[in-house]
Amino acid sequence: FQIPKGEATQRAVKEALEAGCRHIDTATHYGNEADVGVAIRASGVPREHVWVTTKVCTVDFGKERTKDAVRRSYDLLELGPINLVLLHFPGPPWLRDETWKGLQECRDEGLVLNIGVSNFEIEHLERHFRVFKDGEIPCVNQFEVSPFLQRRELVRFCQENGILVQAYSALCQGRRIDDPTLDRISRIVSKSPAQILLRWSIQRGLVPLFKSCSPSQRKENFDLFDWTLSEGGQEEGENLMEQLDQLEANFRTGINPKANFPV
């Protein structure tokens, strides 16, 4: 997202894979699927070790248009079956149901392995459950989550219904990286503010998505799994996760799906 197509995207994917990343997130709207595929094929990392997510834009909603869009993504990526395809936004309700059926058919044809949604609110998901009473639920809902926008009810709803939450803008696009609480906690545990944000997501049961154009920052952001925030670092009795939970500010870096997409 927001990385120019061409060499910039190819370099970013290459360096991310070299740093240990094994999940590459793209979308038809980003216009860089072909470059993502080029970089993955050239990386030397076995295809089965890389998880690729792409998304269908609302302009391609509708059963047949969605199937055409997925086939284009499949051809542009040149990686075989796509690991995960999401509806990028809820889109208009009169097209949403047929669009989901189109994704199901793409999965049945072997173009896609898993299907899910992005930017769906509780109301959108509840409607999906009513329409597809005996059908599958989305395996993923990707939406913006951070300590500054925690979306607790939506996260809880997804987790209770077996929907994995992928948290985009987990680093708030760098716009809250200088927060005093983050700075204080980073000094306590000797980790960067970005690492604190990502570790918070992991301990809340989320899959954080982040972007960095700096190789050193990418490497740092994967150093997340041999330490925790759950009981606070060096000061007796501190609960650092609780302090991060108190940062809730309804701070968005992107659109509000509830305000833009009717149920």
Salt bridges, closest charged atoms under 4 A:
GLU7 OE2 - ARG11 NH1 3.59
GLU15 OE1 - ARG218 NH1 2.92
GLU18 OE2 - LYS14 NZ 2.75
ASP25 OD2 - LYS55 NZ 2.62
ASP60 OD1 - ARG65 NH2 3.95
ASP60 OD1 - ARG72 NH2 3.32
GLU64 OE2 - LYS67 NZ 3.95
ASP68 OD1 - ARG71 NH1 3.26
GLU78 OE2 - ARG41 NH2 3.83
ASP97 OD1 - ARG127 NH1 2.77
GLU98 OE2 - LYS101 NZ 3.09
GLU105 OE2 - LYS63 NZ 2.69
GLU105 OE1 - LYS67 NZ 2.63
ASP108 OD1 - ARG107 NE 3.01
GLU109 OE2 - LYS67 NZ 3.97
GLU109 OE1 - ARG71 NH2 3.60
GLU121 OE1 - ARG151 NH2 2.56
GLU123 OE2 - LYS258 NZ 3.73
GLU136 OE2 - ARG107 NH2 2.73
ASP183 OD2 - ARG187 NE 3.26
ASP223 OD2 - LYS191 NZ 3.05
GLU235 OE1 - ARG184 NH2 3.72
GLU238 OE1 - ARG184 NH2 2.74
ASP245 OD2 - ARG204 NH2 2.52
